[in-house]
């Protein structure tokens, strides 16, 4: 079956980059269709309900927090490009976050001076080097699509000689935005450094639903279309040029260009050219995936002795950001407390949770989880999830959480859950280590946006979608 309609551009995936690119194209009267294989939008940053409670997926915090008058910053550039008022996001900044290692803890806020002061107190001989690194980061053009790949630790060690401090600086940046194990490209390091340390964390009232609803409202106002349960089974080409897609193995839709946010390996695997991988190397499948425990408690974190918004917990001298050889890494994790944003900062937005919410995220091994999931003994999979939960409680206790609370509800997801709902190979969260920074592929008219273009996180993904739409469709660059 073939559709009689032809589109200027088809966007594959209704995650943050797909939604943002669709909005940008529709603003300029492009006929655009977004195809999403699942039943809701959001991709890696979505939501669900369990036990009459609403949960965010992916969103621990929104990075790149700035005030509405900070012109030229990524978040406000994003709002300008999408034509969504700043206040509609209903943002409340973090209280503070901690990088917690066995012998030292570094506190940081949305004011970089806090981190500078912490380093001055704990690593006094390193503070000048850190300030020099800070200046280098501020002057670096991280979004230049022609930047060469240079590994970040090599650069950072020119400024910081204390390995413990290097590990502590990298800890939040890696786990919030690296497809590489134990290191990252320096351009990505700068993106994450600016978004977390120089700008900072916030949360929209209502969580990720607020963001998705705003994007949907804008799309609807522009007349753009989203089709759900629309799995792209083939990307159709003729003479190495895009002509359309086949969805659900039975319907063909024609288009001039495609922006794909489904991932680089996943995109290439559905190109209808049997010789494609004879001509072009196959992108690597990433290794970084996670499991997470979400605990709903009768008391909020502040009542239990935790004021921090996020704790980057590591119980080793070195931070091992790599796929573990066991089901999950028991010695490190990210602890997020959505109740602990500074909702009183503007006396406008509220903590929309009436109960305590504790989230603990651990690096995990997809292959081992998948073996359990696919194995004959389903109880082993459930028992492994229970071990994740028990370890989460242990880490919370080690981080200072008073144990005087009752768990009203809990939910645990694993890498196989991520794969099921995102269709990313290996349940990876940050995509392939092979990125297409300029969005181009060997196929004329086929472009990559989102994680495998290289801009990560909610803000980064939306900026990626906008940038690729501007560059390759609105400017007519093929």
FENFEN-V656840 format. One record per residue. N is the residue number from 0. RES is the residue in three letters. OMEGA is omega as a letter, one per 20 degrees, with the letter a starting at -180 (NA if undefined). NEAR is the number of other C-alpha atoms within 10 Angstrom. D_LAST is the distance of its C-alpha to the last C-alpha in Angstrom with 2 decimals. Layout:
[[N | RES | OMEGA | NEAR | D_LAST] [N | RES | OMEGA | NEAR | D_LAST]]
This chain:
[[0 | UNK | r | 9 | 28.40] [1 | UNK | r | 10 | 25.30] [2 | UNK | r | 9 | 24.36] [3 | UNK | a | 8 | 24.52] [4 | UNK | r | 9 | 22.01] [5 | UNK | a | 16 | 18.26] [6 | UNK | r | 16 | 16.12] [7 | UNK | a | 16 | 13.01] [8 | UNK | r | 25 | 12.48] [9 | UNK | r | 25 | 14.84] [10 | UNK | r | 27 | 15.76] [11 | UNK | r | 29 | 17.80] [12 | UNK | r | 31 | 20.76] [13 | UNK | r | 28 | 22.82] [14 | UNK | a | 26 | 23.51] [15 | UNK | a | 30 | 23.19] [16 | UNK | r | 35 | 19.45] [17 | UNK | r | 31 | 18.83] [18 | UNK | a | 28 | 21.30] [19 | UNK | r | 28 | 20.04] [20 | UNK | r | 31 | 16.40] [21 | UNK | r | 32 | 17.94] [22 | UNK | a | 29 | 20.16] [23 | UNK | a | 25 | 17.61] [24 | UNK | a | 24 | 15.53] [25 | UNK | r | 22 | 18.89] [26 | UNK | a | 19 | 20.11] [27 | UNK | r | 10 | 17.78] [28 | UNK | r | 13 | 18.79] [29 | UNK | r | 17 | 15.86] [30 | UNK | a | 19 | 17.43] [31 | UNK | r | 25 | 17.03] [32 | UNK | r | 23 | 19.05] [33 | UNK | r | 24 | 19.93] [34 | UNK | a | 22 | 21.49] [35 | UNK | a | 25 | 24.19] [36 | UNK | a | 20 | 26.44] [37 | UNK | a | 19 | 29.33] [38 | UNK | r | 11 | 31.52] [39 | UNK | r | 17 | 30.69] [40 | UNK | r | 24 | 27.86] [41 | UNK | a | 25 | 27.59] [42 | UNK | a | 24 | 26.69] [43 | UNK | a | 23 | 28.36] [44 | UNK | a | 20 | 29.83] [45 | UNK | a | 22 | 31.76] [46 | UNK | r | 19 | 35.42] [47 | UNK | r | 12 | 38.24] [48 | UNK | r | 9 | 41.95] [49 | UNK | r | 10 | 44.93] [50 | UNK | a | 8 | 48.57] [51 | UNK | r | 7 | 47.80] [52 | UNK | a | 10 | 45.97] [53 | UNK | a | 13 | 42.34] [54 | UNK | r | 18 | 40.34] [55 | UNK | r | 16 | 37.06] [56 | UNK | r | 17 | 34.90] [57 | UNK | a | 18 | 32.90] [58 | UNK | r | 19 | 33.71] [59 | UNK | r | 23 | 36.45] [60 | UNK | r | 24 | 35.53] [61 | UNK | r | 23 | 32.69] [62 | UNK | r | 26 | 31.76] [63 | UNK | a | 27 | 30.83] [64 | UNK | r | 26 | 33.88] [65 | UNK | r | 21 | 34.51] [66 | UNK | a | 15 | 36.50] [67 | UNK | a | 13 | 35.07] [68 | UNK | r | 9 | 35.66] [69 | UNK | a | 12 | 33.81] [70 | UNK | r | 12 | 30.91] [71 | UNK | r | 10 | 27.86] [72 | UNK | a | 17 | 28.41] [73 | UNK | a | 21 | 25.75] [74 | UNK | a | 25 | 27.69] [75 | UNK | r | 21 | 28.27] [76 | UNK | r | 14 | 24.68] [77 | UNK | a | 19 | 23.84] [78 | UNK | r | 16 | 26.54] [79 | UNK | a | 14 | 25.36] [80 | UNK | a | 16 | 21.77] [81 | UNK | a | 20 | 23.25] [82 | UNK | r | 13 | 26.16] [83 | UNK | a | 16 | 28.69] [84 | UNK | a | 12 | 31.98] [85 | UNK | a | 16 | 32.90] [86 | UNK | a | 10 | 36.28] [87 | UNK | r | 13 | 34.91] [88 | UNK | r | 18 | 34.13] [89 | UNK | a | 19 | 37.88] [90 | UNK | r | 27 | 37.55] [91 | UNK | a | 25 | 40.55] [92 | UNK | r | 26 | 40.35] [93 | UNK | r | 27 | 41.75] [94 | UNK | r | 19 | 45.36] [95 | UNK | r | 21 | 44.65] [96 | UNK | a | 22 | 43.39] [97 | UNK | r | 18 | 45.06] [98 | UNK | a | 20 | 44.01] [99 | UNK | r | 20 | 47.05] [100 | UNK | a | 21 | 48.03] [101 | UNK | a | 11 | 51.51] [102 | UNK | a | 9 | 53.06] [103 | UNK | r | 13 | 50.95] [104 | UNK | r | 17 | 49.08] [105 | UNK | r | 22 | 46.57] [106 | UNK | r | 17 | 46.21] [107 | UNK | r | 23 | 43.23] [108 | UNK | r | 22 | 42.45] [109 | UNK | r | 24 | 39.78] [110 | UNK | a | 13 | 41.54] [111 | UNK | a | 16 | 40.70] [112 | UNK | r | 13 | 44.22] [113 | UNK | a | 16 | 45.64] [114 | UNK | r | 19 | 43.89] [115 | UNK | r | 19 | 44.88] [116 | UNK | r | 16 | 48.47] [117 | UNK | r | 16 | 48.43] [118 | UNK | r | 20 | 47.28] [119 | UNK | a | 15 | 49.92] [120 | UNK | a | 13 | 52.57] [121 | UNK | a | 14 | 51.60] [122 | UNK | a | 16 | 50.10] [123 | UNK | a | 11 | 51.71] [124 | UNK | a | 14 | 50.97] [125 | UNK | a | 17 | 47.21] [126 | UNK | r | 20 | 46.65] [127 | UNK | r | 15 | 45.96] [128 | UNK | r | 16 | 43.36] [129 | UNK | r | 23 | 41.74] [130 | UNK | r | 14 | 41.68] [131 | UNK | r | 14 | 40.06] [132 | UNK | r | 18 | 37.42] [133 | UNK | r | 19 | 36.97] [134 | UNK | r | 11 | 36.38] [135 | UNK | r | 14 | 33.91] [136 | UNK | a | 20 | 31.94] [137 | UNK | a | 14 | 32.07] [138 | UNK | a | 10 | 30.68] [139 | UNK | r | 13 | 27.87] [140 | UNK | a | 13 | 24.24] [141 | UNK | a | 18 | 23.37] [142 | UNK | r | 15 | 19.99] [143 | UNK | a | 11 | 18.59] [144 | UNK | a | 14 | 15.60] [145 | UNK | r | 9 | 16.77] [146 | UNK | r | 13 | 20.27] [147 | UNK | r | 11 | 21.86] [148 | UNK | r | 11 | 23.67] [149 | UNK | a | 13 | 27.33] [150 | UNK | a | 16 | 29.79] [151 | UNK | a | 17 | 31.37] [152 | UNK | r | 18 | 35.01] [153 | UNK | a | 12 | 35.09] [154 | UNK | a | 13 | 34.12] [155 | UNK | a | 20 | 36.40] [156 | UNK | r | 14 | 39.37] [157 | UNK | a | 11 | 39.32] [158 | UNK | a | 19 | 40.44] [159 | UNK | a | 21 | 42.33] [160 | UNK | a | 14 | 45.01] [161 | UNK | a | 12 | 46.45] [162 | UNK | r | 12 | 44.81] [163 | UNK | r | 16 | 46.07] [164 | UNK | r | 18 | 44.28] [165 | UNK | a | 18 | 41.05] [166 | UNK | a | 18 | 41.31] [167 | UNK | r | 21 | 42.10] [168 | UNK | a | 17 | 39.19] [169 | UNK | a | 23 | 36.72] [170 | UNK | a | 25 | 38.27] [171 | UNK | a | 23 | 36.68] [172 | UNK | r | 22 | 33.35] [173 | UNK | a | 24 | 33.00] [174 | UNK | r | 23 | 34.12] [175 | UNK | r | 18 | 31.98] [176 | UNK | r | 22 | 28.73] [177 | UNK | r | 26 | 28.59] [178 | UNK | r | 30 | 27.20] [179 | UNK | r | 20 | 29.20] [180 | UNK | r | 16 | 32.93] [181 | UNK | r | 18 | 35.23] [182 | UNK | r | 20 | 32.64] [183 | UNK | r | 22 | 29.15] [184 | UNK | a | 22 | 26.47] [185 | UNK | r | 22 | 27.71] [186 | UNK | r | 24 | 24.67] [187 | UNK | r | 24 | 25.36] [188 | UNK | a | 23 | 29.05] [189 | UNK | r | 23 | 28.54] [190 | UNK | a | 23 | 26.54] [191 | UNK | r | 28 | 29.42] [192 | UNK | a | 22 | 32.15] [193 | UNK | a | 22 | 31.10] [194 | UNK | a | 25 | 30.58] [195 | UNK | a | 22 | 33.93] [196 | UNK | a | 23 | 36.27] [197 | UNK | r | 21 | 35.22] [198 | UNK | r | 22 | 34.29] [199 | UNK | a | 25 | 35.75] [200 | UNK | r | 27 | 36.41] [201 | UNK | r | 25 | 37.06] [202 | UNK | r | 28 | 37.36] [203 | UNK | r | 24 | 36.73] [204 | UNK | a | 21 | 39.83] [205 | UNK | r | 18 | 39.33] [206 | UNK | a | 25 | 37.00] [207 | UNK | r | 24 | 33.60] [208 | UNK | r | 20 | 34.50] [209 | UNK | a | 16 | 34.46] [210 | UNK | a | 20 | 30.83] [211 | UNK | r | 21 | 29.71] [212 | UNK | r | 12 | 31.85] [213 | UNK | r | 15 | 30.38] [214 | UNK | r | 21 | 26.81] [215 | UNK | a | 19 | 28.06] [216 | UNK | r | 13 | 29.93] [217 | UNK | r | 22 | 26.98] [218 | UNK | a | 22 | 24.82] [219 | UNK | a | 14 | 27.75] [220 | UNK | a | 12 | 28.33] [221 | UNK | r | 17 | 24.82] [222 | UNK | r | 15 | 25.20] [223 | UNK | a | 21 | 22.55] [224 | UNK | r | 16 | 23.60] [225 | UNK | r | 21 | 24.25] [226 | UNK | r | 16 | 25.61] [227 | UNK | a | 16 | 27.81] [228 | UNK | a | 13 | 29.09] [229 | UNK | a | 20 | 25.79] [230 | UNK | r | 18 | 25.08] [231 | UNK | a | 21 | 21.85] [232 | UNK | r | 19 | 23.50] [233 | UNK | r | 20 | 20.64] [234 | UNK | a | 22 | 16.86] [235 | UNK | r | 20 | 16.70] [236 | UNK | r | 18 | 14.61] [237 | UNK | a | 12 | 15.32] [238 | UNK | r | 9 | 14.65] [239 | UNK | r | 14 | 12.35] [240 | UNK | r | 15 | 10.14] [241 | UNK | r | 20 | 10.85] [242 | UNK | r | 21 | 13.68] [243 | UNK | r | 24 | 15.53] [244 | UNK | r | 25 | 18.05] [245 | UNK | r | 21 | 21.74] [246 | UNK | r | 18 | 23.87] [247 | UNK | r | 14 | 27.44] [248 | UNK | a | 13 | 27.53] [249 | UNK | a | 9 | 28.36] [250 | UNK | r | 14 | 25.86] [251 | UNK | r | 21 | 22.52] [252 | UNK | a | 20 | 20.13] [253 | UNK | r | 20 | 17.23] [254 | UNK | r | 21 | 13.91] [255 | UNK | a | 17 | 10.43] [256 | UNK | r | 23 | 8.86] [257 | UNK | r | 29 | 10.94] [258 | UNK | a | 28 | 11.87] [259 | UNK | r | 27 | 14.67] [260 | UNK | a | 29 | 17.57] [261 | UNK | a | 28 | 19.87] [262 | UNK | a | 27 | 19.66] [263 | UNK | r | 29 | 17.95] [264 | UNK | a | 19 | 20.80] [265 | UNK | r | 18 | 21.26] [266 | UNK | a | 20 | 17.68] [267 | UNK | a | 22 | 17.72] [268 | UNK | r | 18 | 21.19] [269 | UNK | r | 16 | 20.31] [270 | UNK | a | 20 | 17.61] [271 | UNK | r | 16 | 19.60] [272 | UNK | a | 17 | 19.47] [273 | UNK | a | 9 | 22.94] [274 | UNK | a | 9 | 22.04] [275 | UNK | a | 16 | 19.15] [276 | UNK | r | 13 | 21.45] [277 | UNK | a | 9 | 23.01] [278 | UNK | a | 8 | 19.83] [279 | UNK | r | 11 | 18.66] [280 | UNK | r | 8 | 21.08] [281 | UNK | a | 14 | 21.89] [282 | UNK | r | 17 | 21.40] [283 | UNK | r | 13 | 24.74] [284 | UNK | a | 20 | 26.26] [285 | UNK | a | 23 | 27.61] [286 | UNK | a | 26 | 31.36] [287 | UNK | r | 27 | 31.90] [288 | UNK | a | 26 | 33.33] [289 | UNK | r | 26 | 36.27] [290 | UNK | a | 26 | 39.27] [291 | UNK | r | 25 | 40.70] [292 | UNK | r | 24 | 44.07] [293 | UNK | a | 20 | 44.49] [294 | UNK | r | 21 | 48.09] [295 | UNK | a | 22 | 49.49] [296 | UNK | a | 18 | 52.77] [297 | UNK | r | 17 | 55.68] [298 | UNK | r | 17 | 55.32] [299 | UNK | a | 22 | 52.42] [300 | UNK | a | 23 | 51.51] [301 | UNK | r | 15 | 53.32] [302 | UNK | a | 14 | 56.50] [303 | UNK | r | 15 | 56.07] [304 | UNK | r | 13 | 55.72] [305 | UNK | r | 18 | 51.94] [306 | UNK | a | 18 | 50.47] [307 | UNK | r | 23 | 47.22] [308 | UNK | r | 25 | 43.99] [309 | UNK | r | 26 | 42.38] [310 | UNK | r | 24 | 44.09] [311 | UNK | a | 23 | 42.22] [312 | UNK | r | 26 | 45.00] [313 | UNK | a | 21 | 45.49] [314 | UNK | r | 16 | 48.84] [315 | UNK | r | 13 | 48.20] [316 | UNK | r | 14 | 48.27] [317 | UNK | r | 16 | 44.80] [318 | UNK | a | 20 | 41.94] [319 | UNK | r | 19 | 40.65] [320 | UNK | a | 19 | 37.12] [321 | UNK | r | 20 | 36.66] [322 | UNK | a | 21 | 37.04] [323 | UNK | r | 17 | 40.83] [324 | UNK | r | 11 | 42.99] [325 | UNK | a | 13 | 44.69] [326 | UNK | r | 25 | 43.45] [327 | UNK | r | 27 | 42.77] [328 | UNK | a | 22 | 43.56] [329 | UNK | a | 19 | 46.88] [330 | UNK | r | 15 | 47.08] [331 | UNK | r | 23 | 44.09] [332 | UNK | r | 25 | 42.37] [333 | UNK | r | 24 | 40.97] [334 | UNK | a | 26 | 43.49] [335 | UNK | a | 22 | 42.20] [336 | UNK | a | 24 | 44.61] [337 | UNK | r | 25 | 42.91] [338 | UNK | a | 24 | 46.30] [339 | UNK | r | 24 | 46.28] [340 | UNK | a | 25 | 43.83] [341 | UNK | a | 20 | 45.50] [342 | UNK | r | 23 | 45.77] [343 | UNK | a | 12 | 48.61] [344 | UNK | a | 14 | 46.50] [345 | UNK | r | 12 | 45.82] [346 | UNK | a | 9 | 48.47] [347 | UNK | a | 11 | 45.94] [348 | UNK | a | 17 | 44.14] [349 | UNK | r | 19 | 46.05] [350 | UNK | a | 19 | 46.11] [351 | UNK | r | 13 | 45.35] [352 | UNK | r | 15 | 46.97] [353 | UNK | a | 12 | 50.70] [354 | UNK | r | 15 | 51.14] [355 | UNK | r | 23 | 50.22] [356 | UNK | r | 23 | 46.85] [357 | UNK | a | 21 | 46.50] [358 | UNK | r | 22 | 43.34] [359 | UNK | a | 27 | 43.36] [360 | UNK | r | 25 | 40.28] [361 | UNK | r | 25 | 40.65] [362 | UNK | a | 27 | 38.33] [363 | UNK | a | 27 | 38.76] [364 | UNK | a | 27 | 38.36] [365 | UNK | a | 28 | 36.43] [366 | UNK | a | 18 | 37.91] [367 | UNK | r | 16 | 41.46] [368 | UNK | a | 22 | 40.97] [369 | UNK | r | 19 | 39.34] [370 | UNK | r | 12 | 42.32] [371 | UNK | a | 19 | 44.67] [372 | UNK | a | 18 | 42.77] [373 | UNK | a | 11 | 42.66] [374 | UNK | a | 12 | 46.18] [375 | UNK | a | 10 | 49.33] [376 | UNK | a | 10 | 50.91] [377 | UNK | r | 11 | 49.10] [378 | UNK | r | 12 | 51.72] [379 | UNK | r | 13 | 50.37] [380 | UNK | r | 19 | 47.01] [381 | UNK | r | 14 | 48.85] [382 | UNK | r | 11 | 51.15] [383 | UNK | r | 16 | 48.24] [384 | UNK | r | 21 | 46.81] [385 | UNK | r | 15 | 50.28] [386 | UNK | r | 15 | 50.22] [387 | UNK | r | 25 | 47.00] [388 | UNK | a | 22 | 48.82] [389 | UNK | r | 13 | 51.96] [390 | UNK | r | 19 | 50.06] [391 | UNK | r | 25 | 48.32] [392 | UNK | r | 18 | 51.80] [393 | UNK | r | 13 | 52.92] [394 | UNK | r | 22 | 50.08] [395 | UNK | r | 21 | 50.70] [396 | UNK | r | 12 | 54.36] [397 | UNK | a | 12 | 53.67] [398 | UNK | r | 16 | 51.54] [399 | UNK | a | 11 | 54.50] [400 | UNK | r | 19 | 54.23] [401 | UNK | a | 15 | 57.74] [402 | UNK | a | 11 | 58.48] [403 | UNK | r | 9 | 60.43] [404 | UNK | r | 16 | 58.01] [405 | UNK | r | 12 | 57.61] [406 | UNK | a | 12 | 54.44] [407 | UNK | a | 12 | 54.02] [408 | UNK | r | 14 | 50.93] [409 | UNK | r | 16 | 48.58] [410 | UNK | a | 16 | 45.34] [411 | UNK | r | 18 | 43.73] [412 | UNK | a | 17 | 40.33] [413 | UNK | r | 28 | 39.12] [414 | UNK | r | 26 | 35.94] [415 | UNK | r | 28 | 36.43] [416 | UNK | r | 17 | 36.35] [417 | UNK | r | 24 | 32.99] [418 | UNK | a | 19 | 31.59] [419 | UNK | a | 13 | 33.14] [420 | UNK | r | 16 | 31.57] [421 | UNK | a | 23 | 28.12] [422 | UNK | r | 19 | 27.62] [423 | UNK | r | 24 | 26.48] [424 | UNK | r | 21 | 27.80] [425 | UNK | a | 21 | 30.98] [426 | UNK | a | 29 | 31.04] [427 | UNK | a | 26 | 29.09] [428 | UNK | a | 26 | 28.57] [429 | UNK | r | 26 | 26.25] [430 | UNK | a | 32 | 24.09] [431 | UNK | r | 27 | 23.41] [432 | UNK | r | 21 | 24.24] [433 | UNK | a | 18 | 20.96] [434 | UNK | r | 20 | 18.35] [435 | UNK | a | 19 | 14.59] [436 | UNK | r | 20 | 14.96] [437 | UNK | r | 20 | 11.39] [438 | UNK | a | 25 | 10.56] [439 | UNK | r | 19 | 8.44] [440 | UNK | r | 15 | 10.10] [441 | UNK | a | 13 | 10.78] [442 | UNK | r | 17 | 9.57] [443 | UNK | r | 18 | 6.40] [444 | UNK | r | 24 | 5.88] [445 | UNK | a | 28 | 8.56] [446 | UNK | a | 26 | 9.00] [447 | UNK | r | 29 | 12.47] [448 | UNK | r | 36 | 14.55] [449 | UNK | a | 36 | 18.27] [450 | UNK | a | 28 | 20.68] [451 | UNK | r | 26 | 18.62] [452 | UNK | r | 27 | 16.05] [453 | UNK | r | 30 | 19.30] [454 | UNK | a | 26 | 20.65] [455 | UNK | a | 25 | 23.81] [456 | UNK | a | 27 | 26.49] [457 | UNK | r | 25 | 26.47] [458 | UNK | r | 19 | 25.43] [459 | UNK | a | 25 | 22.91] [460 | UNK | r | 26 | 21.33] [461 | UNK | r | 24 | 21.13] [462 | UNK | r | 27 | 19.63] [463 | UNK | r | 30 | 16.99] [464 | UNK | r | 32 | 16.10] [465 | UNK | a | 25 | 16.10] [466 | UNK | a | 22 | 14.15] [467 | UNK | r | 26 | 11.21] [468 | UNK | r | 30 | 11.47] [469 | UNK | a | 16 | 11.72] [470 | UNK | a | 14 | 8.94] [471 | UNK | a | 20 | 6.03] [472 | UNK | a | 22 | 7.84] [473 | UNK | r | 15 | 10.47] [474 | UNK | r | 10 | 8.95] [475 | UNK | a | 10 | 6.16] [476 | UNK | r | 12 | 3.77] [477 | UNK | NA | 13 | 0.00]]
